[in-house]
Amino acid sequence: MARKSKGFSELIHQEQDYGQAADKSYKRLRKKVKKTVGKDFSENMVMNPQGVAKMSEILQAFVEPYKETAHDFAEVESLLGLAVLAWNIALIPKKNRQETMDSMLPQLTSEMDQTIKAEMQSLIHELIERKDRYFSDCKRFITSFDLQPQKGSYFLSVAATLEE
């Protein structure tokens, strides 16, 4: 029997690591969804439904221009949190967006100084414009996400509605 190359062996381990990370992340995400959205939604969650684009890939593409601003895991997680907020706000009618932001931002920025609040609000507006411009076809709400560190990078799982 021929020996497997070192590269092939590494590829197998990467696939195993990916599968383990996916399972672990899915379980954590399911718990988050159950806690925040409800038991009914978490019980009906499906992992990678056939014929539906992966929201984790869409969310990563959505934040791509901003990823260099996040230097560590906590910053990546914060960026994704703001991106999810902006994504969901962009899905509601334009006339209701500012009211929604005004009701949500005080909870997020209560302990921040005015400069940081203004920068955060500006970033959210930028992300909303990006969603409208480049991702307008995707009408799925993001209900939660789970981010796990993985060998110098991270593994992202996203829970979203299927309705488009």
C-alpha positions in Angstrom: 0.0 0.0 0.0 1.3 3.5 -0.9 2.2 5.9 1.9 0.1 9.0 2.2 1.9 12.2 1.8 2.4 14.6 4.7 0.2 17.1 2.9 -2.7 14.6 2.6 -2.4 13.8 6.3 -2.5 17.5 7.3 -5.6 17.9 5.0 -7.3 15.0 6.8 -6.6 16.6 10.2 -7.8 20.0 9.0 -11.1 18.4 7.8 -11.5 16.6 11.2 -10.7 19.9 13.0 -13.2 21.7 10.9 -15.9 19.1 11.5 -15.3 19.2 15.3 -15.3 23.0 15.3 -18.6 23.0 13.3 -20.3 20.5 15.6 -19.1 22.4 18.7 -20.1 25.7 17.3 -23.5 24.5 16.2 -24.2 23.2 19.7 -23.2 26.5 21.3 -25.2 28.4 18.7 -28.3 26.3 19.3 -28.0 27.1 23.1 -27.7 30.8 22.3 -30.7 30.7 20.0 -32.8 28.8 22.5 -31.9 31.4 25.2 -32.5 34.5 23.1 -35.1 33.6 20.5 -36.8 30.6 22.0 -37.1 26.9 22.2 -39.3 26.6 19.1 -36.8 28.3 16.9 -33.8 26.4 18.3 -35.6 23.0 17.8 -36.3 23.8 14.2 -32.7 24.8 13.4 -31.0 23.0 10.6 -27.4 23.0 9.8 -26.4 23.9 6.2 -29.8 23.4 4.5 -29.6 22.3 0.9 -29.9 25.0 -1.7 -29.5 27.8 0.8 -26.4 30.0 0.9 -24.4 29.8 4.1 -25.0 32.9 6.1 -21.6 32.5 7.8 -20.0 33.0 4.3 -22.3 35.9 3.5 -21.6 37.6 6.9 -17.8 37.1 6.4 -18.1 38.7 2.9 -20.2 41.5 4.4 -17.5 42.5 7.0 -14.5 41.8 4.6 -13.6 45.5 4.1 -13.5 46.0 7.9 -11.7 42.8 9.0 -8.3 44.6 9.2 -9.7 46.9 11.9 -10.2 43.9 14.2 -6.9 42.8 15.7 -8.0 40.1 18.2 -10.8 37.7 18.9 -12.8 40.2 21.0 -12.6 42.8 18.3 -13.7 40.4 15.6 -16.6 39.3 17.8 -17.6 43.0 18.3 -17.3 43.7 14.6 -19.6 40.8 13.8 -22.1 41.9 16.5 -22.3 45.4 14.9 -22.5 43.9 11.5 -25.4 41.7 12.5 -27.2 44.7 14.1 -26.7 46.7 10.9 -27.7 43.8 8.7 -31.0 43.3 10.5 -31.7 47.1 10.6 -31.2 47.2 6.9 -33.9 44.6 6.4 -36.6 46.8 8.0 -38.3 49.6 6.1 -36.1 52.7 5.7 -38.6 54.9 7.5 -38.3 52.8 10.7 -34.5 52.4 10.7 -33.5 55.4 12.7 -36.1 54.8 15.3 -34.9 51.2 15.7 -31.3 52.4 16.0 -32.3 55.1 18.5 -33.9 52.4 20.7 -31.0 50.0 20.5 -27.9 52.2 20.7 -28.3 53.4 24.2 -28.1 49.8 25.5 -24.9 49.2 23.5 -23.2 52.5 24.2 -24.2 53.3 27.7 -20.6 53.3 29.1 -18.9 54.8 26.0 -17.7 58.3 25.6 -19.4 60.5 22.9 -16.6 60.1 20.4 -16.8 56.3 20.4 -20.6 56.4 20.3 -20.4 58.7 17.2 -17.9 56.4 15.6 -20.0 53.3 16.3 -23.1 55.0 14.9 -21.2 56.0 11.8 -19.9 52.4 11.3 -23.5 51.1 11.7 -24.7 53.5 9.0 -21.9 52.5 6.7 -22.7 48.8 7.2 -26.4 49.5 6.5 -25.4 51.3 3.3 -23.2 48.3 2.4 -26.0 45.9 3.0 -28.4 47.9 0.8 -25.8 48.3 -2.0 -24.1 44.9 -2.2 -26.4 42.4 -0.3 -29.9 43.7 -1.1 -31.0 40.3 -2.5 -30.5 38.5 0.8 -33.6 39.1 3.0 -32.7 36.7 5.8 -32.6 38.0 9.3 -29.6 36.9 11.4 -30.8 35.7 14.8 -27.4 34.8 16.4 -23.9 33.8 15.7 -21.1 31.9 17.4 -17.4 32.6 16.9 -14.8 30.1 18.0 -11.0 30.6 17.9 -9.3 28.1 15.6 -5.6 27.9 15.0 -4.8 31.6 14.4 -8.2 32.2 12.8 -11.8 31.6 13.8 -14.8 29.5 13.0 -18.1 31.3 12.5 -21.6 29.8 12.7 -24.6 31.8 12.0 -28.3 31.2 12.7 -30.6 33.0 10.3 -34.2 32.8 9.1 -34.8 30.9 5.9 -37.4 33.2 4.5 -36.2 35.3 1.7 
